[in-house]
């Protein structure tokens, strides 16, 4: 199964934030939009990182501070791992597992067009396994 199949079954809206926004603002945006990650973009619209729930937890675990005084740029993950539409679910799962990340931006033509989560991959694999089980059961029954 390819990543493109996952993106066609879910909302692809990529929620972004500027690196100069406060961490508190970002957390409120994540809560409001019900997402676990925001793509961080420069003023020119270029991806410069990703802010995840895990980044927020690390910030609070390492130091105490006023989330209204800390910027997204100070907390975000700067190194982005990305995949393309024609990447397989297995490849994306491998990247996410080995790099210990839960959100993976998907690019097409150099532009981020979606973000998949580890949950999206698990859901896709479960659906694929259910279809295979049905075909095997039908085959055995006939």
C-alpha positions as CSV (number, residue, x, y, z in Angstrom):
1,X,0.0,0.0,0.0
2,X,1.2,3.5,-0.9
3,X,1.1,6.7,1.2
4,X,-1.2,8.2,-1.5
5,X,-3.9,5.7,-0.5
6,X,-3.8,6.9,3.1
7,X,-4.0,10.6,2.2
8,X,-7.0,10.0,0.0
9,X,-8.9,8.5,2.9
10,X,-8.2,11.3,5.4
11,X,-8.3,15.0,5.6
12,X,-5.0,16.4,4.2
13,X,-5.1,19.8,5.6
14,X,-1.6,20.7,6.8
15,X,-1.8,23.0,9.8
16,X,1.2,25.4,10.0
17,X,2.6,27.9,12.4
18,X,5.3,30.5,12.3
19,X,8.5,29.9,14.3
20,X,8.1,33.3,16.0
21,X,4.7,32.4,17.6
22,X,4.7,31.6,21.3
23,X,4.6,28.0,22.5
24,X,1.4,28.7,24.4
25,X,-0.2,29.9,21.1
26,X,1.0,26.8,19.4
27,X,-0.4,24.5,22.1
28,X,-3.8,26.2,21.9
29,X,-3.8,25.8,18.1
30,X,-3.0,22.1,18.4
31,X,-5.8,21.7,20.9
32,X,-8.3,23.7,18.8
33,X,-7.4,21.8,15.6
34,X,-7.2,18.5,17.4
35,X,-3.8,17.6,16.0
36,X,-0.6,16.3,17.5
37,X,1.7,18.3,15.3
38,X,2.1,21.6,13.4
39,X,4.4,22.2,10.5
40,X,6.6,25.2,11.2
41,X,7.0,27.4,8.2
42,X,9.2,30.5,7.5
43,X,7.6,33.7,6.3
44,X,8.4,32.5,2.8
45,X,6.3,29.4,3.3
46,X,9.3,27.0,3.5
47,X,9.1,24.2,6.1
48,X,11.8,24.8,8.8
49,X,10.6,22.2,11.4
50,X,7.8,20.5,13.1
51,X,6.3,21.1,16.5
52,X,4.8,18.0,18.1
53,X,3.2,17.1,21.4
54,X,6.4,15.4,22.3
55,X,8.4,18.6,21.8
56,X,6.1,20.4,24.2
57,X,6.5,17.6,26.8
58,X,10.3,17.7,26.4
59,X,10.3,21.5,26.9
60,X,8.4,21.1,30.2
61,X,10.4,18.1,31.4
62,X,13.8,19.9,30.8
63,X,13.0,23.3,32.1
64,X,10.2,25.3,33.6
65,X,9.3,28.4,31.8
66,X,6.5,30.6,30.6
67,X,5.1,29.1,27.5
68,X,4.0,32.6,26.5
69,X,7.6,33.8,26.5
70,X,9.1,30.9,24.6
71,X,8.9,30.7,20.8
72,X,8.1,27.7,18.6
73,X,11.6,28.0,17.1
74,X,13.1,27.3,20.5
75,X,11.1,24.1,21.0
76,X,10.4,22.6,17.6
77,X,12.2,19.7,16.0
78,X,14.4,21.2,13.3
79,X,15.3,18.1,11.4
80,X,12.4,17.0,9.2
81,X,12.0,13.5,7.8
82,X,9.7,13.4,4.8
83,X,8.2,10.9,2.4
84,X,6.6,11.1,-0.9
85,X,3.2,10.0,-2.2
86,X,4.6,6.9,-3.9
87,X,6.4,5.8,-0.7
88,X,5.0,2.6,0.8
89,X,3.4,2.3,4.2
90,X,6.1,-0.1,5.2
91,X,8.8,2.4,4.3
92,X,7.1,5.2,6.2
93,X,6.6,2.8,9.2
94,X,10.3,2.0,9.1
95,X,11.3,5.7,9.0
96,X,8.9,6.5,11.8
97,X,10.1,3.6,14.0
98,X,13.8,4.0,13.5
99,X,13.8,7.8,13.8
100,X,11.3,7.6,16.8
101,X,8.9,10.1,15.3
102,X,5.1,10.0,15.2
103,X,4.3,12.5,12.4
104,X,5.7,12.4,8.9
105,X,5.2,15.2,6.4
106,X,4.4,14.0,2.8
107,X,5.8,16.0,-0.1
108,X,4.9,16.2,-3.7
109,X,6.8,18.4,-6.1
110,X,8.8,19.8,-3.2
111,X,5.7,21.0,-1.3
112,X,4.2,19.5,1.8
113,X,0.7,18.2,0.9
114,X,-0.1,16.2,4.0
115,X,1.1,14.8,7.3
116,X,0.5,11.2,8.4
117,X,0.7,9.9,11.9
118,X,1.7,6.5,13.2
119,X,-2.0,6.0,13.9
120,X,-2.8,6.5,10.2
121,X,-0.3,3.8,9.4
122,X,-1.6,1.4,12.0
123,X,-5.2,2.0,10.7
124,X,-4.1,1.3,7.1
125,X,-2.3,-1.9,8.0
126,X,-5.3,-3.1,10.0
127,X,-7.6,-2.5,7.0
128,X,-5.2,-4.2,4.7
129,X,-5.0,-7.2,7.0
130,X,-8.8,-7.4,7.3
131,X,-9.1,-7.6,3.5
132,X,-6.4,-10.3,3.3
133,X,-8.2,-12.3,6.0
134,X,-11.5,-12.0,4.2
135,X,-10.0,-13.3,0.9
136,X,-8.3,-16.2,2.7
137,X,-11.5,-17.1,4.5
138,X,-13.5,-17.0,1.3
139,X,-10.8,-19.1,-0.4
140,X,-10.9,-21.7,2.3
141,X,-14.7,-21.8,2.4
142,X,-15.0,-22.4,-1.3
